[in-house]
Amino acid sequence: MIIRTVRQADYSPISDLLMTTFSKSQNGYGGEAALVERIRKDPTYKRRFEIVADQAGRLVGYGLLSNVIIENENQSKTGLCLAPMAVIASHQRQGIGKQIVTELEHRAALAKFPFISVLGWPDYYGKLGYQRASQFGIKPPFPAPDDTYMIKAIIPNGLSGVQGTVHYLRAFGM
């Protein structure tokens, strides 16, 4: 299996992967495939932040980073959010998700983005070094259980002095 940057030929299989994987999840399908299509049209979209886990030509995992801004009355700071990220059911619990997240974090660090935020499972993302965003005075723009909205500094001091509300791309519809 290899983790690689997305190709245009991957777009349809990615949509299928997202619809299938999220449909079988506890929260159900929430339009993740359409979200990805909208993010790709945003001027801040970067292909290097969209990756797949490819096993002999079959996509078994996916991850995408897009820009977010954390702002308050005094400052704003641009970082990234991880959404969506998925691994097909038959390949879960094999470390593929961790490989996807690790690769995306590496790419974000190379591009000097200071942090990545995520709304997800606390047990899973906590093992990857993500912490409750509220600990840093950072809050989502929507109601979310405190333990599920997380953030991680990707470069040294990436969260230093960062506080406020996270603002997503228009693609998210917020």
Buried (B, 14 or more C-beta within 10 A) or exposed (E): BEBEBBEEEBBEBBBEBBBBBBEEEEEEBEBBBBBBBBBBEBEEBBEEBBBBBBBEEEBBBBBBBBBBBBBEEEEEBBBBBBBBBBBBEEBBEBEBBEBBBBBBBEBBBEBEBBBBBBBBBBEBBBEBEBBBBBEBBBBBEEEEEEEBBBBBBBBEEBBEEBBBBBBBBEBBEE
